[in-house]
Amino acid sequence: MPTAGLKTIIALSFVLAIGFLLVILSCALYKVYYPLLVVATYVLAPIPNWIATRCANPEDFVESTGNGVLDLGRFFTGFLVVMGIALPAVLAHSALIGIPAMVMSVIGGLLIYGTIISFGMFFQEEQEF
């Protein structure tokens, strides 16, 4: 597993700042603040997966048995990620926001979620067996 150095932290922080900037600009430039809901969905998206991994049995080494808790966490995480993409599309389709605001909001939201996942990967603790 790669270790996170100072350059990695700075690069991920820069990408996160660009993501937030795009979402805020999609709101401020067009004076409609509905795209800020995307930030909430992407910030909340990793939480179900995190809770599910904490609730799963860490002593279960058998992969043949299905683990419903992990599947439920992944389902809710996937739902929130898809909702972060679909919400601006629905808002643009209903003419509450413009198409440029939708594009900026989706790109910014994906940058935010990608940064959150990258931080989680780089700072994941090593598991000893």
N, C-alpha and C positions, 0 to 999 in steps of 0.2 A: 504494500500500500504506500503511495507516495506521501511524503511528509510535506506539510505546508510551510513554505518559507515566507520571508517578508515580501518577496516579489509576487508570490501567489496571492497573498492577502491584499496587497495594493491593487493588483490587476482585478481581482474579484470585486473589491470595493468600487473601483472605477466603473466596472460594468454595471454594478448595482445602481450607482449614481446616475448613469446614463438611462437605465430603465425607469427609475423614478422621474427623471427629467422628462422623458418622453410622455409618460402618463400625465404628469402635471401640465406639460405644454399642450397635450391634447385637450385638457380641460380649460386652461387659461386663454389659449389663442381663440377659442370659439365660444367662450363664456358660458359653457354648459358643463356642469361638474358631475354628470353621471359616470364618466369613465373612471372616477376614483374608486368605484365599486370593484374594479378589476384588481386594484392593489389589495383589497381585503380578501378576495378569493385566492390570490396567489400567496399571501402571507398565511392564510389558514390552511392551504392545501397540504403542506407536509405534516400537519398535526395528527390527522387520523392514522397515517402510516407510522408515525413515531409512537403513538399510543398503542397501536396494534403490535409493534415489535416489543414493547415493554410488557404487554399482557401475554404474549406468546410464551410457551414453555421453552426455556433455553436448554433444558436437559434432553429434549426430544431430538435425537440424531436421525431418526427414521424419516425419510422423505416420502415414503409411500403413503403414509397417513395424511389426509388432508387437514390443513390447519385453517379453519374457518375464520379465526380472528385476523390472521394476516391477510386473507383474501378480502375480508370486509374493509380493512384499513386501506388496502390498495384500491378497492372499488371507490371508496369515498374520496381518496386522493385524486384518482383519475377523474371522478365527477367534478371536483372543484377545478382541476386544470382545464377540463373541457368547458366548464362554465365560464372560466376566465377568458376563453377565446370566443365562446358563443355569445356572451353577454354584450360585448360591443357590436357584434354583428346584428343581434336582435335590436339593439338601440338604434343602429344606423338604418335598419330596415323599417323601423317605425318612425323614422325621421326625427328622433330626439337628439341625435348627434349626426355630424356629417361623416362622409366616407374618409376624408383625411384624418379626422379625429379617431375614427375606428382603427385605421391602420396604425397610427401612432400608439394607440392604447394597446393593441394586440402585441405589437413588437416590444413595447416597454414592459408589458406584463410577462411575456416570454423571457425577456432578459432578467427580470426580477426572479421568476421561478427558477430559471437555470442557475442563477447565482446562488440561490438558497440551496439547491441540490448540490452544487459544487462545493459550497462551504461544508455541507454535511459529509461529502465524500472525503474531503481533505482532512477534516478533523475527526473522522471516525476512529474510535479506539480499536486497537488491535485485540483480537480475541485469542486467548491462549487455551489450548486444549490439553 
